[in-house]
Amino acid sequence: MAPFRDLRHYIDNLTERLGNDEVRIVDGADWDLEIGGITELVAEKEGPALLFDNIPGYPAGYRVFTNFMGTAERCAVALGLPVNTTKMDIVRAWKDSSKQLKLIPPVEVSTGSVLENVLEGDQVDLLKFPTPRWHDGDGGRYIGTACMVITRDPDTGWVNVGTYRGCVQGRDRLSLWMLGNRHARAIATKYWERGQSCPIAVVVGCDPILSTAAAIAAPAGVSEYEIAGGLRGAGVEVLYAPGSELPIPAHAEIVIEGVLLPLSEESVLEGPFGEWTGYYTHSGQETVVRVERILHRDDPIILGAPPMIPTVPAGDQAVPLYSASVTWDHLEASGVQNIRGVWAYARQLMMVVSIEQTGAGDAMHALLAAAGRKRSGGMERYFVVVDEDIDITDIDHVLWALFTRVDPHESIQVLRTPTTAIDPRLSPTKKAAGDLSMGIVLIDACKPFAWKDSYPKSNRFAESDRIALREKWKVVLQ
């Protein structure tokens, strides 16, 4: 994997390895909806990464970077793979490296570029940064969309790193929405039960390996810093700002340090926010960070991953790639044979598994195993298994299998499992009752094994023929 020193190192690699057009500089877009709107329009076409500069009302050089892993090629660069690595090989590489992953602890250094500007006391001002309002229905300006939220367990010293949405509530106030079953909320509760505020740091702007590790949610007791180190092949450089007990990335763009207050002491109306489901979610009284210090580099960059409808390639495709690779691992551990690939659509709302059938129960075995990997509180909704001739990274192929190899009466099963509080299909009544259950669908889109060899033959050109045609007619087919 790629040991990127920081976000800027990654941006330079995008242009060096994919060309100057891979990162488009956008001058003059307004923080209020224009940055969010342009990001969405470009992402819908799987266009370039976007670096917004000269934002009205802010100094030149105060920038916002979006769509940073919106294509397979950018994911390959982020993971240190050849830029022409296929989608399935990216998942396979992630899966294989995760199996062999050696946790590497962070490396403490005495200084770093994040210390170029240290704001304390009356200098603290979150409004100095061009935080976008991403969607017109958002309840504020969200600086935390691809952020790292750092806390330390007061009992064990375990450093937890997570990703939570963060909204600017004033010069020295930042709200965070943390669901009750998340590690940071559990750590904060320990402090609150002792009558203390929870020390916290919010990192805005880091390399894609760090931001991806923060979103993975490691097991309790394992620091996401160690996972990032393993993925990088080198420990993450961290430092402790004077008076702080939290390790922060030495080369982060912006770090917001302070304390997370108990709800009984201070809260603020948070939300709504246009979430990754494609709907506005949650508005209510939430926790507040009392900001005590801001550290930032010269010409700081906000790393933005504004949620869009899940069928649009997200700014960070690492989440579905990770989900696919973990599901693949789980299938193998469950004894599923002859797996040809796993892919995730709409982030992870639909998981698709390709297998080579050797027995009549293989498809259902794969479906039940995949559903068994569903994260508690996750929104994985549809699980599909197809034959090995289907290119599961191409939604048209998956749909073809669904439309022509499924008997709805025989091939579809419905089960019930927990979902998440942001699930738009949960009724107000169920939410009020604390019932977060939701149906999931298992779809066997394989040829029936008993007469698989007699199934009508496809009229699709073989991949070898396609490669030859693309090479001979590349001017026409480019």
Secondary structure, DSSP 8 states (H G I E B T S, - for coil): -----SHHHHHHHHHHHH-GGGEEEEES--TBTHHHHHHHHHHHTT--EEEEES-TTS-TT-EEEE-TB-SHHHHHHHTT--TT--HHHHHHHHHHHHHT------EE-S--GGGGEEEEGGG--GGGS---B-STT-SSEEEESS-EEEEE-TTT--EEEE---EEEEETTEEEE---TTSHHHHHHHHHHHTT--EEEEEEE---HHHHHHHHH---TT--HHHHHHHHHTS--EEE--TT--S-EETT-SEEEEEEE--TTT--EEE--EE-TTSSEE--EEEEEEEEEEEEE-SS-EEE------TTS--SBTHHHHHHHHHHHHHHHHTT---EEEEEEETTTTEEEEEE---STTHHHHHHHHHHHT--TT----EEEEEETTS-TTSHHHHHHHHHHS--HHHHEEEEEEE--TT-TTS-HHHHHHT--EEEEEEEE-S--GGGGGGS-------HHHHHHHHHHTHHHH-
